[in-house]
């Protein structure tokens, strides 16, 4: 499995733990609502800015995405 797919799985896991829909996460993270499904499926090469926004929205440390 490549790094984008692993990252996407982690985002989905953390999102579900928080009880958020993809649309809710996108709204909180201030990214387009169509972006989250692509991230979760490993289709996006996510920028550091988006990683930071997702960490803030999910209330986790960035390192938690890579553990």
N, C-alpha and C positions, 0 to 999 in steps of 0.2 A: 504494500500500500504506500502511495506517495505522501509527501508531507502535506499537500493541500487537502487530501482526503482525510488524513488523521486530524488536521486542524478543524476541518468541517464537522467531523464526528464529535470533537470536543465541544465545539460551539453548540451543537444540537443538544448534547448531554447537559451542559450548563443551563441552556435556555429552558429545557424541560424541567430541570430541578427547580428553577425559579417560577415555573408555571406560566411562562410567557409563550404567546404565539409568535410565529415568525414576523408577522406584521407589527406586533407590539414591540418586539426587540428592535426592529428597524426604526420605529418611531422614537424610541428612547435613545438609540445610538445615532440618530440623525443621519441614516443612510436610506437609500431608496428601498422600498419594500420588496422589490424583485431581487435585490442583492443577497439577502439572507439565504433563500433557498439555494442559490448558486454556490454560496460559500459552503453551506452544509453538504452539498453534493461534491465538493472538491473541484468545482469548475472555475473558481476564481483564484487569482494570485493576489492575495489581499495585501494592501499597503500597510505600513506601520501606523499611519493615521487611523485607518479603519480598525486595526487591531487594538489600538488605544481606545477608540470609541466603544468597541465591543466590550472591552474589559471594564470600562466605566459603567456601561449600561447593565452588565451582568454583576457588577460589584465584586469583581475578582482582580487578582494581580495578573499581569500579563504572563508571568511565569506559569500560572495555572493552566494556560492553554497548551503548554508543552511538557507537562509532567506525565 
